[in-house]
Amino acid sequence: MENNALIQYGSTQDSRTFHAVRQTEQICAWTVLGIGGFLLLVLIANVLGSFFKHGIGEAILALLLVGVVLCLVFVGVTKLLELLVFKPWKAVRYSACAKRMAAEAQQNGLRPVAAHQWTWPQPGVLALDRQNNALFACVWGNGYERLLLSPREVIGVKVERESEIHTDTKHGGSFAIFSSGGWGYQFGSRSKSKSVTIERAFLEIHYQREGAAAPGWVAVPYGEERREADSMAVAIQQWQRQ
Protein backbone atom coordinates (compact mmCIF):
# COMPACT_ATOMS: atom_id res chain seq x y z
CA MET A 1 0.00 0.00 0.00
CA GLU A 2 1.49 3.30 -1.11
CA ASN A 3 1.65 6.36 1.12
CA ASN A 4 -0.10 9.32 -0.56
CA ALA A 5 2.06 11.86 1.27
CA LEU A 6 5.17 10.06 0.05
CA ILE A 7 3.85 10.05 -3.54
CA GLN A 8 3.31 13.81 -3.42
CA TYR A 9 6.74 14.30 -1.84
CA GLY A 10 8.36 12.25 -4.58
CA SER A 11 7.03 14.52 -7.35
CA THR A 12 9.08 17.57 -6.35
CA GLN A 13 12.63 18.82 -6.66
CA ASP A 14 14.94 19.18 -3.70
CA SER A 15 15.82 22.74 -4.71
CA ARG A 16 17.69 23.41 -1.47
CA THR A 17 20.24 20.69 -2.17
CA PHE A 18 20.36 21.54 -5.89
CA HIS A 19 21.26 25.19 -5.26
CA ALA A 20 23.74 24.32 -2.49
CA VAL A 21 25.63 21.88 -4.71
CA ARG A 22 25.54 24.16 -7.75
CA GLN A 23 26.87 27.08 -5.71
CA THR A 24 29.67 24.94 -4.25
CA GLU A 25 30.73 23.59 -7.64
CA GLN A 26 30.65 27.06 -9.20
CA ILE A 27 32.79 28.59 -6.45
CA CYS A 28 35.40 25.85 -6.89
CA ALA A 29 35.35 26.17 -10.68
CA TRP A 30 35.62 29.96 -10.65
CA THR A 31 38.49 29.80 -8.16
CA VAL A 32 40.44 27.48 -10.47
CA LEU A 33 39.63 29.66 -13.50
CA GLY A 34 40.75 32.74 -11.59
CA ILE A 35 44.11 31.16 -10.79
CA GLY A 36 44.50 30.09 -14.41
CA GLY A 37 43.66 33.59 -15.63
CA PHE A 38 46.17 35.20 -13.26
CA LEU A 39 48.95 32.85 -14.37
CA LEU A 40 48.07 33.51 -18.01
CA LEU A 41 48.48 37.24 -17.40
CA VAL A 42 51.86 36.56 -15.78
CA LEU A 43 52.91 34.57 -18.84
CA ILE A 44 51.80 37.30 -21.25
CA ALA A 45 53.60 39.98 -19.23
CA ASN A 46 56.86 38.01 -19.21
CA VAL A 47 56.67 37.23 -22.93
CA LEU A 48 56.00 40.86 -23.82
CA GLY A 49 58.77 42.01 -21.50
CA SER A 50 61.26 39.63 -23.16
CA PHE A 51 60.10 40.72 -26.62
CA PHE A 52 60.61 44.44 -26.01
CA LYS A 53 63.95 43.92 -24.23
CA HIS A 54 65.58 41.17 -26.28
CA GLY A 55 63.53 40.54 -29.42
CA ILE A 56 61.39 37.76 -30.87
CA GLY A 57 63.82 34.91 -30.18
CA GLU A 58 63.98 35.65 -26.47
CA ALA A 59 60.19 36.09 -26.37
CA ILE A 60 59.67 32.61 -27.85
CA LEU A 61 62.12 31.11 -25.37
CA ALA A 62 60.36 32.91 -22.51
CA LEU A 63 57.03 31.61 -23.78
CA LEU A 64 58.29 28.02 -23.67
CA LEU A 65 60.15 28.20 -20.39
CA VAL A 66 57.76 30.38 -18.42
CA GLY A 67 54.81 28.50 -19.91
CA VAL A 68 56.16 25.18 -18.62
CA VAL A 69 56.87 26.60 -15.16
CA LEU A 70 53.43 28.24 -14.88
CA CYS A 71 51.69 25.07 -16.05
CA LEU A 72 53.45 23.15 -13.28
CA VAL A 73 52.52 25.88 -10.79
CA PHE A 74 48.88 25.75 -11.94
CA VAL A 75 48.71 21.96 -11.57
CA GLY A 76 50.40 22.05 -8.16
CA VAL A 77 48.27 24.88 -6.77
CA THR A 78 44.98 23.39 -7.99
CA LYS A 79 45.89 19.99 -6.54
CA LEU A 80 46.73 21.58 -3.19
CA LEU A 81 43.49 23.54 -3.25
CA GLU A 82 41.53 20.38 -4.05
CA LEU A 83 43.22 18.45 -1.25
CA LEU A 84 43.39 21.11 1.47
CA VAL A 85 40.38 23.33 0.72
CA PHE A 86 37.82 22.01 -1.76
CA LYS A 87 37.58 18.42 -0.54
CA PRO A 88 37.25 19.25 3.19
CA TRP A 89 34.75 22.02 2.44
CA LYS A 90 32.68 19.81 0.14
CA ALA A 91 32.83 16.93 2.61
CA VAL A 92 31.31 19.06 5.38
CA ARG A 93 28.72 20.76 3.21
CA TYR A 94 27.71 17.68 1.22
CA SER A 95 27.51 15.51 4.34
CA ALA A 96 25.02 17.95 5.83
CA CYS A 97 23.02 17.90 2.57
CA ALA A 98 22.89 14.08 2.46
CA LYS A 99 21.80 13.79 6.10
CA ARG A 100 19.08 16.39 5.63
CA MET A 101 17.82 14.68 2.45
CA ALA A 102 17.54 11.32 4.23
CA ALA A 103 15.87 12.87 7.28
CA GLU A 104 13.32 14.75 5.14
CA ALA A 105 12.46 11.59 3.24
CA GLN A 106 11.75 9.72 6.46
CA GLN A 107 9.72 12.63 7.81
CA ASN A 108 7.56 12.40 4.68
CA GLY A 109 6.79 8.72 5.14
CA LEU A 110 9.75 6.82 3.70
CA ARG A 111 10.50 3.62 5.64
CA PRO A 112 13.61 2.14 4.02
CA VAL A 113 14.73 -1.45 4.53
CA ALA A 114 17.87 -0.76 2.49
CA ALA A 115 19.43 2.66 2.01
CA HIS A 116 22.58 4.33 0.79
CA GLN A 117 23.66 7.95 1.11
CA TRP A 118 26.87 9.47 -0.22
CA THR A 119 28.70 12.78 -0.34
CA TRP A 120 31.17 12.42 -3.23
CA PRO A 121 31.36 13.70 -5.91
CA GLN A 122 27.96 15.23 -5.05
CA PRO A 123 25.55 14.20 -2.28
CA GLY A 124 22.65 11.87 -2.87
CA VAL A 125 20.26 9.36 -1.34
CA LEU A 126 18.92 5.99 -2.49
CA ALA A 127 16.38 4.04 -0.44
CA LEU A 128 14.25 0.94 -0.94
CA ASP A 129 10.93 1.05 0.92
CA ARG A 130 9.05 -2.27 0.89
CA GLN A 131 6.29 -0.97 3.16
CA ASN A 132 5.30 1.74 0.66
CA ASN A 133 6.42 -0.43 -2.29
CA ALA A 134 8.71 2.30 -3.62
CA LEU A 135 12.29 2.95 -4.66
CA PHE A 136 13.42 6.48 -3.79
CA ALA A 137 16.38 8.28 -5.38
CA CYS A 138 17.50 11.89 -5.23
CA VAL A 139 20.75 12.56 -7.11
CA TRP A 140 22.66 15.37 -8.83
CA GLY A 141 22.37 13.64 -12.21
CA ASN A 142 18.62 14.27 -12.49
CA GLY A 143 18.65 17.73 -10.94
CA TYR A 144 17.71 16.42 -7.48
CA GLU A 145 14.23 15.43 -8.53
CA ARG A 146 12.74 13.32 -5.74
CA LEU A 147 12.36 10.21 -7.85
CA LEU A 148 9.82 7.73 -6.48
CA LEU A 149 9.54 4.51 -8.51
CA SER A 150 7.18 1.56 -8.37
CA PRO A 151 8.44 -1.97 -9.21
CA ARG A 152 6.98 -1.87 -12.73
CA GLU A 153 8.76 1.43 -13.47
CA VAL A 154 12.22 -0.02 -12.81
CA ILE A 155 13.29 -1.66 -16.07
CA GLY A 156 16.88 -2.52 -15.21
CA VAL A 157 19.49 -2.43 -12.46
CA LYS A 158 23.16 -3.36 -12.70
CA VAL A 159 26.50 -2.67 -11.06
CA GLU A 160 29.13 -1.02 -13.25
CA ARG A 161 32.80 -0.54 -12.48
CA GLU A 162 35.33 2.03 -13.57
CA SER A 163 39.07 1.98 -13.04
CA GLU A 164 41.36 4.90 -12.35
CA ILE A 165 45.15 4.66 -12.54
CA HIS A 166 47.22 6.81 -10.19
CA THR A 167 50.89 7.16 -11.11
CA ASP A 168 53.53 8.42 -8.70
CA THR A 169 56.73 9.51 -10.47
CA LYS A 170 60.04 10.15 -8.73
CA HIS A 171 62.78 12.01 -10.57
CA GLY A 172 66.53 11.68 -10.16
CA GLY A 173 69.34 13.50 -11.92
CA SER A 174 68.72 16.71 -13.86
CA PHE A 175 69.98 19.34 -16.23
CA ALA A 176 69.00 22.96 -16.71
CA ILE A 177 68.76 25.43 -19.57
CA PHE A 178 68.73 29.20 -19.16
CA SER A 179 68.11 32.17 -21.39
CA SER A 180 70.10 35.39 -21.47
CA GLY A 181 67.09 37.10 -19.91
CA GLY A 182 67.52 35.05 -16.77
CA TRP A 183 64.75 32.52 -17.35
CA GLY A 184 65.53 28.88 -16.81
CA TYR A 185 64.01 25.51 -16.15
CA GLN A 186 65.39 22.32 -14.67
CA PHE A 187 64.44 19.00 -16.26
CA GLY A 188 64.68 15.54 -14.73
CA SER A 189 66.87 13.15 -16.68
CA ARG A 190 65.75 9.96 -14.94
CA SER A 191 62.43 8.98 -13.45
CA LYS A 192 60.81 6.02 -11.76
CA SER A 193 57.04 5.55 -11.81
CA LYS A 194 54.72 3.40 -9.74
CA SER A 195 51.10 2.95 -10.81
CA VAL A 196 48.17 1.92 -8.61
CA THR A 197 44.78 0.98 -10.07
CA ILE A 198 41.72 2.01 -8.07
CA GLU A 199 38.38 0.44 -8.97
CA ARG A 200 35.13 2.23 -8.20
CA ALA A 201 31.64 0.80 -8.43
CA PHE A 202 28.34 2.49 -9.12
CA LEU A 203 24.79 1.21 -9.28
CA GLU A 204 22.98 2.05 -12.50
CA ILE A 205 19.17 2.09 -12.36
CA HIS A 206 17.13 2.41 -15.56
CA TYR A 207 13.47 3.35 -15.26
CA GLN A 208 10.47 4.21 -17.40
CA ARG A 209 7.95 6.62 -15.91
CA GLU A 210 4.33 6.31 -16.89
CA GLY A 211 3.64 8.69 -19.77
CA ALA A 212 7.34 9.44 -20.35
CA ALA A 213 8.51 9.38 -23.97
CA ALA A 214 11.88 7.82 -23.15
CA PRO A 215 13.44 5.88 -20.25
CA GLY A 216 15.70 7.58 -17.74
CA TRP A 217 18.50 6.41 -15.52
CA VAL A 218 20.40 7.32 -12.39
CA ALA A 219 23.93 6.38 -11.36
CA VAL A 220 24.59 5.85 -7.67
CA PRO A 221 28.28 5.94 -6.64
CA TYR A 222 29.53 3.32 -4.19
CA GLY A 223 33.25 4.03 -4.42
CA GLU A 224 35.29 1.01 -3.48
CA GLU A 225 32.31 -0.65 -1.73
CA ARG A 226 31.46 -2.98 -4.62
CA ARG A 227 29.81 -5.59 -2.39
CA GLU A 228 27.39 -2.99 -1.03
CA ALA A 229 26.45 -2.04 -4.58
CA ASP A 230 25.89 -5.72 -5.44
CA SER A 231 23.74 -6.16 -2.33
CA MET A 232 21.52 -3.19 -3.20
CA ALA A 233 21.13 -4.45 -6.77
CA VAL A 234 19.99 -7.86 -5.47
CA ALA A 235 17.59 -6.20 -2.99
CA ILE A 236 15.97 -4.17 -5.77
CA GLN A 237 15.65 -7.21 -8.03
CA GLN A 238 14.03 -9.23 -5.25
CA TRP A 239 11.65 -6.34 -4.52
CA GLN A 240 10.60 -6.28 -8.17
CA ARG A 241 9.76 -10.01 -8.07
CA GLN A 242 7.73 -9.94 -4.86
NUMAR-585950 format. One record per residue (C-alpha): residue in three letters; y, x, z. Coordinates in Angstrom, 2 decimals. Layout:
+-----+---------+---------+---------+
|  aa |       Y |       X |       Z |
+-----+---------+---------+---------+
| ala |       Y |       X |       Z |
...
+-----+---------+---------+---------+
//
This chain:
+-----+---------+---------+---------+
|  aa |       Y |       X |       Z |
+-----+---------+---------+---------+
| met |    0.00 |    0.00 |    0.00 |
| glu |    3.30 |    1.49 |   -1.11 |
| asn |    6.36 |    1.65 |    1.12 |
| asn |    9.32 |   -0.10 |   -0.56 |
| ala |   11.86 |    2.06 |    1.27 |
| leu |   10.06 |    5.17 |    0.05 |
| ile |   10.05 |    3.85 |   -3.54 |
| gln |   13.81 |    3.31 |   -3.42 |
| tyr |   14.30 |    6.74 |   -1.84 |
| gly |   12.25 |    8.36 |   -4.58 |
| ser |   14.52 |    7.03 |   -7.35 |
| thr |   17.57 |    9.08 |   -6.35 |
| gln |   18.82 |   12.63 |   -6.66 |
| asp |   19.18 |   14.94 |   -3.70 |
| ser |   22.74 |   15.82 |   -4.71 |
| arg |   23.41 |   17.69 |   -1.47 |
| thr |   20.69 |   20.24 |   -2.17 |
| phe |   21.54 |   20.36 |   -5.89 |
| his |   25.19 |   21.26 |   -5.26 |
| ala |   24.32 |   23.74 |   -2.49 |
| val |   21.88 |   25.63 |   -4.71 |
| arg |   24.16 |   25.54 |   -7.75 |
| gln |   27.08 |   26.87 |   -5.71 |
| thr |   24.94 |   29.67 |   -4.25 |
| glu |   23.59 |   30.73 |   -7.64 |
| gln |   27.06 |   30.65 |   -9.20 |
| ile |   28.59 |   32.79 |   -6.45 |
| cys |   25.85 |   35.40 |   -6.89 |
| ala |   26.17 |   35.35 |  -10.68 |
| trp |   29.96 |   35.62 |  -10.65 |
| thr |   29.80 |   38.49 |   -8.16 |
| val |   27.48 |   40.44 |  -10.47 |
| leu |   29.66 |   39.63 |  -13.50 |
| gly |   32.74 |   40.75 |  -11.59 |
| ile |   31.16 |   44.11 |  -10.79 |
| gly |   30.09 |   44.50 |  -14.41 |
| gly |   33.59 |   43.66 |  -15.63 |
| phe |   35.20 |   46.17 |  -13.26 |
| leu |   32.85 |   48.95 |  -14.37 |
| leu |   33.51 |   48.07 |  -18.01 |
| leu |   37.24 |   48.48 |  -17.40 |
| val |   36.56 |   51.86 |  -15.78 |
| leu |   34.57 |   52.91 |  -18.84 |
| ile |   37.30 |   51.80 |  -21.25 |
| ala |   39.98 |   53.60 |  -19.23 |
| asn |   38.01 |   56.86 |  -19.21 |
| val |   37.23 |   56.67 |  -22.93 |
| leu |   40.86 |   56.00 |  -23.82 |
| gly |   42.01 |   58.77 |  -21.50 |
| ser |   39.63 |   61.26 |  -23.16 |
| phe |   40.72 |   60.10 |  -26.62 |
| phe |   44.44 |   60.61 |  -26.01 |
| lys |   43.92 |   63.95 |  -24.23 |
| his |   41.17 |   65.58 |  -26.28 |
| gly |   40.54 |   63.53 |  -29.42 |
| ile |   37.76 |   61.39 |  -30.87 |
| gly |   34.91 |   63.82 |  -30.18 |
| glu |   35.65 |   63.98 |  -26.47 |
| ala |   36.09 |   60.19 |  -26.37 |
| ile |   32.61 |   59.67 |  -27.85 |
| leu |   31.11 |   62.12 |  -25.37 |
| ala |   32.91 |   60.36 |  -22.51 |
| leu |   31.61 |   57.03 |  -23.78 |
| leu |   28.02 |   58.29 |  -23.67 |
| leu |   28.20 |   60.15 |  -20.39 |
| val |   30.38 |   57.76 |  -18.42 |
| gly |   28.50 |   54.81 |  -19.91 |
| val |   25.18 |   56.16 |  -18.62 |
| val |   26.60 |   56.87 |  -15.16 |
| leu |   28.24 |   53.43 |  -14.88 |
| cys |   25.07 |   51.69 |  -16.05 |
| leu |   23.15 |   53.45 |  -13.28 |
| val |   25.88 |   52.52 |  -10.79 |
| phe |   25.75 |   48.88 |  -11.94 |
| val |   21.96 |   48.71 |  -11.57 |
| gly |   22.05 |   50.40 |   -8.16 |
| val |   24.88 |   48.27 |   -6.77 |
| thr |   23.39 |   44.98 |   -7.99 |
| lys |   19.99 |   45.89 |   -6.54 |
| leu |   21.58 |   46.73 |   -3.19 |
| leu |   23.54 |   43.49 |   -3.25 |
| glu |   20.38 |   41.53 |   -4.05 |
| leu |   18.45 |   43.22 |   -1.25 |
| leu |   21.11 |   43.39 |    1.47 |
| val |   23.33 |   40.38 |    0.72 |
| phe |   22.01 |   37.82 |   -1.76 |
| lys |   18.42 |   37.58 |   -0.54 |
| pro |   19.25 |   37.25 |    3.19 |
| trp |   22.02 |   34.75 |    2.44 |
| lys |   19.81 |   32.68 |    0.14 |
| ala |   16.93 |   32.83 |    2.61 |
| val |   19.06 |   31.31 |    5.38 |
| arg |   20.76 |   28.72 |    3.21 |
| tyr |   17.68 |   27.71 |    1.22 |
| ser |   15.51 |   27.51 |    4.34 |
| ala |   17.95 |   25.02 |    5.83 |
| cys |   17.90 |   23.02 |    2.57 |
| ala |   14.08 |   22.89 |    2.46 |
| lys |   13.79 |   21.80 |    6.10 |
| arg |   16.39 |   19.08 |    5.63 |
| met |   14.68 |   17.82 |    2.45 |
| ala |   11.32 |   17.54 |    4.23 |
| ala |   12.87 |   15.87 |    7.28 |
| glu |   14.75 |   13.32 |    5.14 |
| ala |   11.59 |   12.46 |    3.24 |
| gln |    9.72 |   11.75 |    6.46 |
| gln |   12.63 |    9.72 |    7.81 |
| asn |   12.40 |    7.56 |    4.68 |
| gly |    8.72 |    6.79 |    5.14 |
| leu |    6.82 |    9.75 |    3.70 |
| arg |    3.62 |   10.50 |    5.64 |
| pro |    2.14 |   13.61 |    4.02 |
| val |   -1.45 |   14.73 |    4.53 |
| ala |   -0.76 |   17.87 |    2.49 |
| ala |    2.66 |   19.43 |    2.01 |
| his |    4.33 |   22.58 |    0.79 |
| gln |    7.95 |   23.66 |    1.11 |
| trp |    9.47 |   26.87 |   -0.22 |
| thr |   12.78 |   28.70 |   -0.34 |
| trp |   12.42 |   31.17 |   -3.23 |
| pro |   13.70 |   31.36 |   -5.91 |
| gln |   15.23 |   27.96 |   -5.05 |
| pro |   14.20 |   25.55 |   -2.28 |
| gly |   11.87 |   22.65 |   -2.87 |
| val |    9.36 |   20.26 |   -1.34 |
| leu |    5.99 |   18.92 |   -2.49 |
| ala |    4.04 |   16.38 |   -0.44 |
| leu |    0.94 |   14.25 |   -0.94 |
| asp |    1.05 |   10.93 |    0.92 |
| arg |   -2.27 |    9.05 |    0.89 |
| gln |   -0.97 |    6.29 |    3.16 |
| asn |    1.74 |    5.30 |    0.66 |
| asn |   -0.43 |    6.42 |   -2.29 |
| ala |    2.30 |    8.71 |   -3.62 |
| leu |    2.95 |   12.29 |   -4.66 |
| phe |    6.48 |   13.42 |   -3.79 |
| ala |    8.28 |   16.38 |   -5.38 |
| cys |   11.89 |   17.50 |   -5.23 |
| val |   12.56 |   20.75 |   -7.11 |
| trp |   15.37 |   22.66 |   -8.83 |
| gly |   13.64 |   22.37 |  -12.21 |
| asn |   14.27 |   18.62 |  -12.49 |
| gly |   17.73 |   18.65 |  -10.94 |
| tyr |   16.42 |   17.71 |   -7.48 |
| glu |   15.43 |   14.23 |   -8.53 |
| arg |   13.32 |   12.74 |   -5.74 |
| leu |   10.21 |   12.36 |   -7.85 |
| leu |    7.73 |    9.82 |   -6.48 |
| leu |    4.51 |    9.54 |   -8.51 |
| ser |    1.56 |    7.18 |   -8.37 |
| pro |   -1.97 |    8.44 |   -9.21 |
| arg |   -1.87 |    6.98 |  -12.73 |
| glu |    1.43 |    8.76 |  -13.47 |
| val |   -0.02 |   12.22 |  -12.81 |
| ile |   -1.66 |   13.29 |  -16.07 |
| gly |   -2.52 |   16.88 |  -15.21 |
| val |   -2.43 |   19.49 |  -12.46 |
| lys |   -3.36 |   23.16 |  -12.70 |
| val |   -2.67 |   26.50 |  -11.06 |
| glu |   -1.02 |   29.13 |  -13.25 |
| arg |   -0.54 |   32.80 |  -12.48 |
| glu |    2.03 |   35.33 |  -13.57 |
| ser |    1.98 |   39.07 |  -13.04 |
| glu |    4.90 |   41.36 |  -12.35 |
| ile |    4.66 |   45.15 |  -12.54 |
| his |    6.81 |   47.22 |  -10.19 |
| thr |    7.16 |   50.89 |  -11.11 |
| asp |    8.42 |   53.53 |   -8.70 |
| thr |    9.51 |   56.73 |  -10.47 |
| lys |   10.15 |   60.04 |   -8.73 |
| his |   12.01 |   62.78 |  -10.57 |
| gly |   11.68 |   66.53 |  -10.16 |
| gly |   13.50 |   69.34 |  -11.92 |
| ser |   16.71 |   68.72 |  -13.86 |
| phe |   19.34 |   69.98 |  -16.23 |
| ala |   22.96 |   69.00 |  -16.71 |
| ile |   25.43 |   68.76 |  -19.57 |
| phe |   29.20 |   68.73 |  -19.16 |
| ser |   32.17 |   68.11 |  -21.39 |
| ser |   35.39 |   70.10 |  -21.47 |
| gly |   37.10 |   67.09 |  -19.91 |
| gly |   35.05 |   67.52 |  -16.77 |
| trp |   32.52 |   64.75 |  -17.35 |
| gly |   28.88 |   65.53 |  -16.81 |
| tyr |   25.51 |   64.01 |  -16.15 |
| gln |   22.32 |   65.39 |  -14.67 |
| phe |   19.00 |   64.44 |  -16.26 |
| gly |   15.54 |   64.68 |  -14.73 |
| ser |   13.15 |   66.87 |  -16.68 |
| arg |    9.96 |   65.75 |  -14.94 |
| ser |    8.98 |   62.43 |  -13.45 |
| lys |    6.02 |   60.81 |  -11.76 |
| ser |    5.55 |   57.04 |  -11.81 |
| lys |    3.40 |   54.72 |   -9.74 |
| ser |    2.95 |   51.10 |  -10.81 |
| val |    1.92 |   48.17 |   -8.61 |
| thr |    0.98 |   44.78 |  -10.07 |
| ile |    2.01 |   41.72 |   -8.07 |
| glu |    0.44 |   38.38 |   -8.97 |
| arg |    2.23 |   35.13 |   -8.20 |
| ala |    0.80 |   31.64 |   -8.43 |
| phe |    2.49 |   28.34 |   -9.12 |
| leu |    1.21 |   24.79 |   -9.28 |
| glu |    2.05 |   22.98 |  -12.50 |
| ile |    2.09 |   19.17 |  -12.36 |
| his |    2.41 |   17.13 |  -15.56 |
| tyr |    3.35 |   13.47 |  -15.26 |
| gln |    4.21 |   10.47 |  -17.40 |
| arg |    6.62 |    7.95 |  -15.91 |
| glu |    6.31 |    4.33 |  -16.89 |
| gly |    8.69 |    3.64 |  -19.77 |
| ala |    9.44 |    7.34 |  -20.35 |
| ala |    9.38 |    8.51 |  -23.97 |
| ala |    7.82 |   11.88 |  -23.15 |
| pro |    5.88 |   13.44 |  -20.25 |
| gly |    7.58 |   15.70 |  -17.74 |
| trp |    6.41 |   18.50 |  -15.52 |
| val |    7.32 |   20.40 |  -12.39 |
| ala |    6.38 |   23.93 |  -11.36 |
| val |    5.85 |   24.59 |   -7.67 |
| pro |    5.94 |   28.28 |   -6.64 |
| tyr |    3.32 |   29.53 |   -4.19 |
| gly |    4.03 |   33.25 |   -4.42 |
| glu |    1.01 |   35.29 |   -3.48 |
| glu |   -0.65 |   32.31 |   -1.73 |
| arg |   -2.98 |   31.46 |   -4.62 |
| arg |   -5.59 |   29.81 |   -2.39 |
| glu |   -2.99 |   27.39 |   -1.03 |
| ala |   -2.04 |   26.45 |   -4.58 |
| asp |   -5.72 |   25.89 |   -5.44 |
| ser |   -6.16 |   23.74 |   -2.33 |
| met |   -3.19 |   21.52 |   -3.20 |
| ala |   -4.45 |   21.13 |   -6.77 |
| val |   -7.86 |   19.99 |   -5.47 |
| ala |   -6.20 |   17.59 |   -2.99 |
| ile |   -4.17 |   15.97 |   -5.77 |
| gln |   -7.21 |   15.65 |   -8.03 |
| gln |   -9.23 |   14.03 |   -5.25 |
| trp |   -6.34 |   11.65 |   -4.52 |
| gln |   -6.28 |   10.60 |   -8.17 |
| arg |  -10.01 |    9.76 |   -8.07 |
| gln |   -9.94 |    7.73 |   -4.86 |
+-----+---------+---------+---------+
//
